[in-house]
Amino acid sequence: MLELTDRRFSELYLCFCGYAHCSPGHDMGPAVRPNYIIHYILSGKGVYQVGETTYYLEAGQGFLIEPEIQTYYRADEEEPWTYLWIGFGGKQAGTYLSGIGIDGRRPVFQCDKGEELKDTVLKMLKHNVCTQTDQFCIQSLLYRFFAILSEDSRVQLKMTQSEKNYYVERAVEYIQNNYFNKIQIQDIAAYVCINRSYLYTLFLEYLNVSPKEYLTNYRITRGTELLTTTRLSIKTIARSCGYEDALVFSKNFKAIQGMSPAAYRKEVGQRRRQKLSENSQWTI
């Protein structure tokens, strides 16, 4: 594990980082921490609790710990996780996190670039002498870590400097930060200061979907994550995704995923049990 105390940067800076294979049942907390911490699971599985919500996570997923928020996490008894972590702070840390779709409302995420994240943290660990050169190298690796998460975001935009694309970026940011509220397309258009018709045209041009389709798809994507990582009721998940009526949520979910939320949760559970059974057959 690497810990840093001499900091030259203020907007975003690394506090510590590490990599570990946990023993069965190894846990941390309940506790609060002064910095942001991101854990990314390389193998195995475990449980993460924040507030009243419990997430059941496995390889390819990660979770965020926010400053001064009580959390608890524990490695699985049979398949304890191996994970890496970075602790960081800075004036813009929260803004940068929200920009890549990770914050207190969305504390868990999926990323398929585990090897790149691991390589980045291992390179950080090599800079264990806090010379000026080491600090600049660590800072560049910290931004690389964020860049990898940003590249693998479920919602991608081809960034340009055009004013049109700026409107789309702002609209997407508003959706990601407010999807759980009862927002309408008019609210999004008002936020970016253009009319609904022009917003519709821009979304088709840059994202090939209408603003309404994008909002629905984003809400359902968040719904699939909550269905697979928590045991919250479908009604609660519907409300967490911006639906006051669970039936409307179920209807939209089925239209996009091809099955009801309950069937989706059941199928994912069956696949996980089958995978666990297959893995156990190779255990000596």
Buried (B, 14 or more C-beta within 10 A) or exposed (E): EBEBEEBEBEEBBBBBBBBBEBEEEBEBBEEEBEBBBBBBBBBBBBBBBBEEBBBBBBBBBBBBBBBEBBBBBBBBEEBBBBBBBBBBBBEEBBEBBBBBBBBEEBBBBBBEBBEBBBBBBEBBBEBEEBEEEBBEBBBEBBEBBBEBBBEBBEBEEEEEEEEBBBBBBBBBBBBBBBBBEEBEBEEBBBBBEBEBEEBBBBBEEBBEEBBEBBBBBBBBBBBBBBBBBBEBEBBBBBBBBBBEEBEEBBEBBBEBBEEBBEEBBEEBEEEBEEEEEEEEEEEE
